[in-house]
Amino acid sequence: MVQVVVTQSRSEQKRQAVLDAAVAEFQRCGFGGASMDAIAELAQVSKRTVYNHFASKEILFEQATVLLWSRSKSAATVPFDAKRPLADQLAQIARQSWAYYQQDDFIELARVVMAEYIRQPERAVAAMTQLEQQEGGLESWLKAAIGAGMLQIPDLKLAASQFWGLFKTFSFWPKVFQLGSYDAQQQQIIDSNVAMFLALYQVKK
C-alpha cells in the first residue's frame, strides 16, 4: 500500500505560523492589546508576510476564532456506528469535548473571543456561519443517526443547541467565568445529559 504524505508549501507553513502566533498573542493581550508587530515577531516572519496573508488584525482575529471553534468541532467528531449504542457514542463526544475544554490556552482564548463577541456581535455571526459549513461535529453525527432511523429530530439545529446547552452548563461556562469545576462529577453529568437527550429523540422500538 502506498502511503501519501501531504506536505505544506512554504507559504502555507508561514501562514500557519502567523495564525498560531496570533492565537498566542490574543490569549496574552486580548484583541485590543494585540499588535501585528508582536505577532510577526512570535511567528518569526516579517510584518509584510503577516499582511500578505491577513490584510488586517480584524481578519486575523476572525481566522483565529474560526480555528478555535474548528478545533472544538474536531473534538466533538465521532464517526457514527449503527451497531454501537447511541448513548456510548454521545458520551464519547461529550468526554472528548470536556477534555478539550480542560486546556488552559483554549479557555484563555475563549474568554478573549467572548468579550469581543459582546462588543461586536457580528463577529460571532460570521464565525458561526463559517463553522457551520465545515463537516464533522455533533451535527454530522446526528444526521447519520437520523438517516439510520435511530433518531427522530424535527429540528436538527435546535436539538444540537439543546445537547450543548445541557453539556456546556457544567463543562464550559464555569471554566470561562471561573465559577468552579464540575470535573469530579463529569461522568454523572454526561450520563444524565445523554439520557435526557435520548429520551426525547431516540426512536422507540
BADRENFI-630625 format. One record per residue: x, y, z of N, C-alpha, C in turn; residue in one letter. Coordinates in pm, 1 decimal. Atoms other than C-alpha are relative to their C-alpha. Layout:
<pts>
      n_xx      n_yy      n_zz     ca_xx     ca_yy     ca_zz      c_xx      c_yy      c_zz  residu
         X         Y         Z         X         Y         Z         X         Y         Z       a
...
</pts>
This chain:
<pts>
      n_xx      n_yy      n_zz     ca_xx     ca_yy     ca_zz      c_xx      c_yy      c_zz  residu
      84.2    -119.6       0.0       0.0       0.0       0.0      88.0     125.0       0.0       m
     -78.1    -122.4       9.7     139.3     339.7     -99.7     -55.6     103.7      96.3       v
      41.5    -102.8     -95.9     127.6     598.1     177.9      25.8     137.7     -58.7       q
     -12.0    -134.4      55.2      62.1     951.5      60.6      25.3      98.2     113.6       v
     -34.5     -99.5    -101.7     232.0    1220.3     266.0     -30.4     138.5     -55.9       v
      36.3    -134.6      42.9      78.4    1565.5     235.7      86.9     100.3      74.1       v
     -86.3    -100.1     -60.9     326.3    1845.9     295.9     -50.4     139.7     -34.6       t
      40.4    -138.7      23.1     256.4    2215.3     330.7     108.2      72.7     -79.3       q
     -95.6     -85.5      69.7     416.8    2464.8      97.7      61.7      97.5     100.7       s
     -64.2     -97.2     -89.2     649.8    2724.6     247.6     -96.4     112.6      35.7       r
      97.9    -105.7     -25.0     374.8    2984.7     211.1    -105.3     -46.5     100.5       s
      99.8      53.6     -93.4     124.8    2760.6     390.4      57.1     -13.3     140.0       e
     -65.4      11.8    -130.6     373.7    2696.6     669.4       9.7     135.6      68.3       q
      -9.0    -135.1     -57.4     423.9    3069.2     717.9    -136.8      49.2      43.7       k
     135.8     -42.2     -36.5      50.4    3131.4     717.5     -42.8     -65.5     130.9       r
      36.2      70.2    -122.9       2.2    2866.9     985.5      78.1      54.3     117.9       q
     -81.4     -56.7    -107.4     288.6    3010.9    1189.2     -56.3     133.3      46.5       a
      61.5    -129.2     -34.5     125.6    3354.6    1175.3    -128.2     -21.5      78.5       v
     127.3      26.4     -67.6    -210.7    3212.0    1277.6      23.5     -51.1     141.9       l
     -31.6      51.5    -133.9     -60.0    3018.0    1570.1      53.4     111.9      89.7       d
     -53.7    -112.3     -77.8     129.6    3328.4    1681.0    -111.0      96.5      39.3       a
     112.4     -88.8     -29.5    -188.8    3534.8    1659.5     -83.2     -54.8     114.9       a
      75.6      61.9    -109.3    -372.3    3287.1    1882.3      69.9      26.2     133.1       v
     -76.1     -23.6    -123.4     -93.5    3317.1    2140.9      -4.4     146.4      42.1       a
       1.4    -143.3     -30.7     -90.4    3697.4    2118.0    -137.3      44.7      49.5       e
     135.1     -35.4     -44.9    -469.4    3726.9    2151.7     -26.1     -55.4     139.7       f
      11.8      56.4    -135.0    -453.8    3496.4    2453.8      68.4      90.0     102.3       q
     -82.4     -77.3     -93.8    -187.1    3712.4    2614.6     -49.9     142.0      19.2       r
      27.5    -143.1      -5.7    -308.7    4061.0    2529.7    -145.0      38.1     -30.2       c
     134.1     -34.7      44.0    -670.2    4037.4    2413.6       5.4      60.1    -139.2       g
       3.4     -54.4     135.9    -786.1    4177.3    2081.6      57.7     141.8      -4.5       f
     -43.2    -139.0       1.4    -728.0    4542.5    2169.4     149.1      16.3      21.8       g
    -141.7     -14.0     -33.6    -378.9    4490.6    2311.2      94.2     -69.9     -95.2       g
     -85.0      74.4      92.8    -252.5    4255.8    2040.5      49.0      91.7    -111.2       a
     -55.0     -81.4     110.1     -26.7    4403.5    1773.0      52.8     -90.8    -109.6       s
     -50.9      76.3     113.0      70.6    4285.3    1427.7     152.4     -12.9       8.7       m
    -145.0       8.8     -18.4     434.9    4362.9    1513.2      35.9    -117.7      90.0       d
     -27.4     108.2     -93.7     425.5    4124.6    1808.3     -30.5    -135.4     -62.6       a
      37.0     125.6      66.8     251.8    3857.9    1600.5     108.3     -39.8     -99.6       i
    -107.8      28.5      95.4     519.3    3886.5    1330.4     124.1     -51.7      72.3       a
    -117.1      42.4     -76.6     792.5    3854.8    1592.6     -17.2    -141.9      53.8       e
      26.2     134.5     -51.5     630.1    3548.3    1751.0       6.9    -104.9    -110.9       l
       1.8      93.3     113.1     584.9    3384.9    1409.9     135.2      -8.7     -69.1       a
    -133.8      -5.7      60.0     945.4    3472.8    1316.5      -9.1      23.9    -151.1       q
      14.7     -41.9     140.0     835.5    3632.4     990.7      -2.6     152.4      -2.5       v
       6.1    -144.9      12.4     834.1    3985.7     856.9    -144.3      48.0      14.0       s
     133.9     -57.4      -9.4     542.5    4218.7     914.4     -69.2      -3.5    -136.3       k
      57.4       5.9     134.4     493.8    4226.0     537.3     -59.9    -139.0     -24.7       r
      52.8     135.8      16.6     447.9    3846.5     542.9    -133.3     -14.9      71.6       t
     127.1       5.4     -74.3     178.3    3882.6     808.9    -111.3      63.1     -83.3       v
     103.4     -70.4      77.1      -9.6    4134.4     595.1     -26.3     -64.8    -135.9       y
      23.9      72.8     124.7      37.3    3923.9     281.0    -106.4    -108.4      18.3       n
      95.4     107.2     -28.7    -167.1    3650.5     447.6    -129.3      51.6      63.3       h
     116.0     -53.7     -72.1    -400.4    3861.3     662.0       3.8     152.9     -10.4       f
      -2.8    -142.9      33.6    -490.1    4213.0     548.0     -15.1      91.7     121.2       a
      20.0     -84.4    -117.8    -579.1    4337.4     898.0      -4.1     -86.2     125.6       s
       8.3      72.2    -126.9    -579.7    4245.9    1263.2    -139.5     -58.7      18.3       k
     137.9      48.2     -10.7    -957.8    4208.6    1241.0     -18.2    -131.9     -74.5       e
      10.0     124.5      77.9    -932.0    3944.7     968.8      77.9    -112.0      68.1       i
     -80.4      99.4     -70.7    -658.9    3765.8    1161.0     -73.0     -51.3     123.1       l
      77.8      41.4    -117.1    -877.0    3762.9    1471.6    -113.9     -92.7     -41.1       f
     108.6      84.9      48.5   -1165.8    3617.6    1272.3      49.9    -140.4     -30.7       e
     -54.7     131.1      34.6    -945.7    3336.8    1142.0      46.7     -75.9     124.2       q
     -40.2      63.2    -125.8    -803.0    3270.0    1489.1    -122.6     -53.6      73.6       a
     125.7      42.8     -62.5   -1160.2    3249.6    1617.0     -54.6    -125.6     -67.0       t
      46.3     117.7      72.9   -1259.3    3004.0    1344.6      86.5    -120.8      34.9       v
     -90.8     108.0     -38.7    -950.9    2796.9    1432.1     -37.4     -54.8     137.1       l
      40.2      40.4    -134.6   -1059.4    2790.6    1796.5    -121.8     -91.0      -4.3       l
     123.1      77.9       4.7   -1409.8    2665.4    1716.5      12.7    -124.1     -87.8       w
     -22.9     117.3      84.5   -1285.1    2430.3    1443.1      61.3    -113.4      81.8       s
     -61.4     101.4     -86.0   -1069.1    2250.9    1697.0    -101.8     -54.7      99.1       r
     107.7      45.4     -88.1   -1367.0    2236.6    1929.8     -91.3     -97.3     -73.9       s
      84.3      87.9      81.0   -1570.8    2082.5    1647.9      68.7    -132.9     -26.2       k
     -75.9     122.9      21.1   -1296.0    1829.6    1578.8      -6.5     -89.6     123.4       s
       8.7      77.2    -124.0   -1304.0    1726.0    1944.0    -135.4     -68.3      13.6       a
     136.1      54.8      -9.4   -1677.5    1662.6    1905.3     -34.4     -91.2    -117.4       a
      24.1      83.1     117.3   -1636.0    1449.7    1593.3      24.9    -147.0      31.7       t
      -6.7     145.0     -19.7   -1709.6    1077.9    1630.3     -74.2     -64.9    -117.1       v
      70.1      67.1     110.2   -1790.8     851.9    1331.9    -121.8     -76.7      51.4       p
     121.2      70.5     -42.5   -2147.3     722.2    1358.9      13.5    -149.3     -26.7       f
      -4.9     146.2      11.2   -2171.4     345.7    1418.3    -136.5     -56.4      40.3       d
     135.2      48.6     -26.4   -2518.2     192.9    1385.9      -1.5    -122.4      90.9       a
      -5.8     120.2     -83.7   -2400.7    -119.3    1574.8      36.9      30.7     144.5       k
     -44.5     -39.5    -133.9   -2284.9      74.2    1879.1    -110.1      78.7      68.7       r
     106.1     -74.0     -68.5   -2524.4     206.2    2146.4      14.4     151.2     -17.4       p
      -2.9    -144.6      20.3   -2620.2     567.6    2081.9      52.9      72.3     123.0       l
     -43.8     -65.4    -123.9   -2560.2     657.8    2445.9     151.6      -1.1      11.9       a
    -146.1       9.0      -8.0   -2199.4     537.4    2424.6      65.5     100.8     -94.5       d
     -57.9     -90.6      98.1   -2132.0     743.6    2112.9     -16.6     146.1      42.5       q
      21.3    -137.1     -47.1   -2287.3    1062.7    2252.3      86.9      29.9     121.9       l
     -85.6     -18.6    -117.4   -2097.5    1012.4    2577.4     144.9      21.4     -42.8       a
    -135.5     -19.1      51.1   -1774.2     984.9    2377.6      18.3     142.7     -53.2       q
      -4.8    -138.8      48.8   -1849.8    1314.4    2201.7      13.5      95.9     117.3       i
      -2.7     -88.0    -116.9   -1912.1    1475.0    2539.4     134.0      -7.8      73.1       a
    -127.4      15.4     -71.3   -1596.9    1330.9    2700.7     113.9      66.6     -76.0       r
    -107.2     -60.9      79.8   -1373.5    1439.3    2413.7      -7.7     152.1       5.7       q
      17.0    -145.4      -8.1   -1519.3    1790.2    2424.7      39.9      50.3     137.9       s
     -35.8     -39.3    -136.6   -1481.2    1806.8    2802.6     152.2       5.4      13.5       w
    -146.4       2.6      -6.5   -1113.2    1711.1    2765.8      59.4     121.6     -70.7       a
     -48.2    -118.2      72.9   -1066.2    1990.2    2511.3     -18.7     125.4      84.5       y
      27.6    -116.9     -83.7   -1224.3    2240.6    2748.9      91.1       7.6     122.2       y
     -93.5      -0.6    -112.5    -967.3    2141.3    3012.9     125.2      81.4     -31.0       q
    -124.4     -64.7      40.3    -691.9    2312.0    2815.2      -3.4     149.6      33.1       q
      -3.2    -140.0     -43.8    -592.8    2644.7    2967.9       7.0      97.1    -117.1       d
     -13.2     -93.7     111.6    -495.0    2800.1    2634.3    -132.2      16.3     -74.1       d
     131.2     -10.4      62.9    -838.7    2720.3    2491.3     -90.5      93.8      81.1       f
      86.3     -81.5     -85.6   -1019.4    2876.4    2788.0      42.3     146.3      -3.2       i
     -49.4    -138.7       3.0    -796.9    3186.1    2783.6     -43.0      70.5    -129.3       e
      40.4     -61.2     126.5    -865.6    3248.8    2415.6    -151.8      10.6      -8.3       l
     146.3      -5.6       0.6   -1233.9    3168.1    2460.2     -48.9     124.0      73.8       a
      38.4    -120.6     -74.5   -1255.9    3449.6    2717.6      18.7     124.6     -87.1       r
     -25.2    -113.6      89.3   -1099.8    3692.4    2469.9    -106.5       7.3    -108.3       v
      97.6       5.9     108.2   -1334.6    3578.0    2195.0    -138.2      42.5      49.0       v
     131.1     -35.1     -54.6   -1644.3    3606.1    2414.9     -12.0     150.4      24.5       m
       1.3    -144.4     -25.6   -1552.0    3959.2    2518.0     -15.9      77.5    -130.4       a
       7.8     -68.2     128.9   -1507.4    4059.3    2154.9    -136.9     -21.9     -64.4       e
     134.0      27.1      53.3   -1836.8    3893.3    2057.1    -104.2      90.7      64.1       y
      93.3     -90.2     -68.2   -2017.7    4101.5    2317.6      13.6     141.6     -57.0       i
     -25.4    -134.3      53.9   -1854.3    4415.5    2178.5     -45.2      11.7    -145.0       r
      36.3      -1.0     142.2   -1917.2    4320.9    1815.1     -70.2    -131.6     -35.5       q
      73.8     125.1      22.7   -2191.2    4055.4    1779.1      10.3     -52.7    -142.4       p
      -9.8      45.7     139.2   -2147.8    4045.4    1401.6     118.2     -94.1     -19.7       e
    -112.9      92.3       7.2   -1815.2    3871.0    1458.3     -44.6    -142.3      34.2       r
      50.1     132.3     -39.8   -1995.1    3584.7    1632.0     -80.5     -62.1    -112.4       a
      82.8      49.5     110.3   -2243.1    3552.5    1346.5      87.7     -49.2    -115.0       v
     -88.4      36.7     110.4   -1965.3    3544.9    1086.4      76.3    -129.0      29.7       a
     -77.2     119.1     -37.1   -1761.1    3284.8    1275.8     -87.2    -124.8       0.5       a
      88.5     115.7      -7.0   -2056.7    3054.9    1339.8     -48.8     -41.6    -138.9       m
      41.2      30.9     136.9   -2167.9    3080.3     977.1     108.3     -77.4     -72.6       t
    -111.9      69.2      63.3   -1824.0    2976.4     859.2      17.9    -139.6      57.2       q
     -17.1     129.5     -66.4   -1807.2    2695.0    1113.3    -106.1    -100.2     -44.6       l
     108.3      88.2      40.7   -2143.8    2552.9    1006.3      26.6     -64.8    -136.3       e
     -30.7      53.3     132.3   -2002.2    2497.0     658.6     102.0    -113.4       5.0       q
     -99.3     106.2     -14.3   -1738.4    2257.3     792.6     -66.8    -132.0      36.7       q
      51.6     132.7     -31.2   -1800.2    1884.2     811.3      42.4     -41.0     140.7       e
     -37.1      54.6    -129.4   -1789.8    1687.7    1133.6     -82.4      57.4     113.0       g
      69.0     -49.6    -116.9   -1902.6    1758.9    1485.9    -128.1     -74.9      30.8       g
     123.1      63.4     -45.1   -2222.5    1666.6    1664.5    -106.0      -3.9    -109.0       l
     105.7      -6.5     101.8   -2446.5    1778.5    1377.7      14.5    -110.9    -103.2       e
     -22.2     107.9      97.6   -2287.2    1530.8    1134.7     -39.6    -134.6      59.0       s
      37.6     125.4     -67.1   -2332.1    1250.7    1386.8    -152.4     -12.4       8.8       w
     145.7       2.1     -10.4   -2696.0    1343.6    1442.1     -64.7     -30.6    -135.0       l
      54.5      25.6     133.5   -2762.4    1348.1    1067.1      11.6    -147.8     -35.5       k
     -20.0     142.3      30.0   -2617.3     998.3    1033.5     -95.0     -87.2      81.1       a
      91.0      77.4     -84.8   -2824.2     869.0    1326.2    -143.8      12.1     -47.7       a
     133.2     -20.0      57.3   -3138.0    1018.9    1172.1     -14.5     -84.3    -126.6       i
       2.6      76.7     123.4   -3052.1     861.1     838.1     -10.6    -149.7      23.5       g
       7.0     142.1     -34.3   -3015.8     522.6    1009.1    -132.2     -35.6      66.6       a
     130.4      25.5     -61.7   -3364.9     561.8    1155.5       4.6     -21.9     149.6       g
     -16.3      23.7    -143.4   -3235.0     562.8    1513.8     -34.7     122.9      84.2       m
      43.4    -122.5     -65.8   -3315.0     924.6    1599.2    -108.2      64.7     -84.7       l
     103.6     -76.4      69.9   -3620.3    1130.7    1511.8       6.5     142.9      51.7       q
     -24.7    -137.9     -41.7   -3533.8    1501.4    1521.6     -60.7      93.5    -103.3       i
      61.9     -91.7      96.2   -3762.5    1757.4    1355.6      82.4     125.1     -28.4       p
     -80.6    -122.0      16.3   -3520.5    2048.3    1409.0     141.6     -30.6      47.6       d
    -136.2      43.3     -32.5   -3153.6    1947.1    1393.9      77.3     107.1      76.2       l
     -73.9    -108.6     -64.7   -3014.0    2287.3    1489.9     -45.4      19.1     144.3       k
      52.6     -12.9    -136.3   -3242.1    2309.6    1793.0      50.5    -114.4      87.8       l
     -44.2     115.5     -77.7   -3150.7    1958.0    1905.2     147.9      11.3      37.4       a
    -142.2     -17.1     -29.3   -2776.8    2029.9    1876.4      20.8     106.1     107.7       a
     -10.1    -105.9    -101.6   -2822.1    2350.8    2077.3     -42.9     -51.4     136.7       s
      44.1      57.9    -126.8   -3011.1    2155.7    2344.1     109.3     -88.1      61.3       q
    -106.4      87.6     -48.9   -2732.9    1897.6    2370.0     113.6      81.6      59.6       f
    -111.2     -80.4     -49.5   -2462.4    2161.1    2403.6     -40.6      86.5     118.1       w
      46.6     -76.5    -114.9   -2674.6    2366.0    2641.7       9.1     -80.9     128.2       g
     -10.1      89.0    -115.6   -2701.6    2071.4    2878.7     145.6     -21.9      39.7       l
    -139.5      37.3     -22.8   -2331.8    1996.9    2841.7      84.9     118.2      46.7       f
     -88.8    -111.5     -28.9   -2167.0    2339.2    2847.6     -32.8      71.2     130.5       k
      35.7     -56.6    -130.2   -2356.7    2448.7    3158.6      97.0     -45.5     107.6       t
     -89.6      56.4    -100.2   -2117.2    2225.2    3350.9     146.1      -6.0     -44.7       f
    -136.0      26.5      47.5   -1811.4    2178.9    3128.0      73.0     123.6     -52.3       s
     -62.3    -113.3      68.1   -1750.5    2514.8    2958.0     -18.0     131.9      74.7       f
      24.3    -132.7     -57.7   -1916.9    2819.1    3113.5      60.4      18.1     139.6       w
     -64.7     -20.8    -130.1   -1796.6    2758.7    3472.4     149.3      25.9     -12.1       p
    -143.2     -22.7      19.3   -1439.1    2747.2    3340.2      26.4     139.2     -57.8       k
     -18.4    -131.1      61.8   -1477.7    3058.3    3124.4     -12.9     110.8     103.9       v
      26.7    -105.4     -98.7   -1617.3    3262.0    3414.8      57.1     -31.7     138.7       f
     -67.3      37.9    -124.8   -1410.6    3087.1    3685.5     -99.5     -15.9     115.2       q
     105.8      23.2     -98.3   -1719.1    2968.7    3872.9      11.8    -135.3      69.0       l
     -19.1     130.6     -60.8   -1569.4    2644.2    3997.2       8.6    -108.5    -105.6       g
     -18.3     112.5      91.3   -1538.1    2299.9    3845.7     -95.0    -113.6      34.2       s
      83.0     118.3     -14.8   -1768.3    2003.9    3789.1      73.7    -124.9     -49.1       y
     -76.7     110.0      57.2   -1485.2    1778.4    3672.2     -17.2    -130.5      78.5       d
      14.7     121.2     -81.2   -1529.6    1536.1    3962.1    -131.5     -71.3     -27.0       a
     131.5      57.9      29.9   -1890.3    1481.0    3853.2     -20.3     -21.6    -149.6       q
       8.5       4.3     145.9   -1810.0    1457.3    3483.7     -83.4    -116.2     -51.7       q
      70.1     116.7      55.2   -1933.0    1103.0    3418.3    -148.3       1.7      34.1       q
     140.9      -7.7     -40.7   -2253.5    1151.0    3616.1     -75.8     101.9     -83.5       q
      63.8    -105.7      78.7   -2331.6    1473.5    3430.9     -20.1     -45.3    -144.1       i
       9.4      45.4     138.5   -2256.9    1325.2    3088.7    -108.1    -106.6     -15.2       i
      97.8     108.6       9.9   -2462.9    1012.9    3152.9    -143.1      52.3      10.9       d
     136.1     -50.6     -18.5   -2767.4    1206.0    3276.4     -42.4      90.0    -116.3       s
      32.6     -86.1     114.0   -2748.8    1462.2    2994.2     -32.0     -81.8    -124.5       n
      24.0      87.4     115.3   -2724.5    1190.4    2729.5    -134.2     -71.4      15.1       v
     127.5      69.8     -24.0   -3016.4    1004.4    2889.0    -118.3      92.8     -27.9       a
     108.2     -95.4      25.5   -3233.4    1317.8    2879.1     -15.6      27.1    -149.5       m
       3.6     -27.7     143.3   -3140.7    1387.3    2517.5     -63.2    -115.7     -76.2       f
      53.1     117.1      70.5   -3214.9    1033.6    2401.3    -144.2     -29.5      37.6       l
     139.1      20.1     -40.1   -3537.8    1018.9    2599.9     -94.8      78.8     -89.7       a
      81.0     -85.2      87.1   -3664.8    1294.7    2372.9       9.0     -42.2    -146.3       l
     -18.8      14.6     144.5   -3517.8    1199.7    2036.7      24.2    -142.9     -51.0       y
     -26.7     135.9      50.9   -3436.7     827.6    2023.1    -129.8     -67.5     -44.6       q
     117.2      71.2      52.9   -3675.9     621.9    1812.0     -28.2    -120.0      91.6       v
      39.7     109.1     -89.2   -3866.3     385.7    2039.8     -26.0    -126.2     -81.7       k
      18.7     127.7      70.9   -3855.3      21.1    1933.7    -115.7     -79.8      60.1       k
</pts>
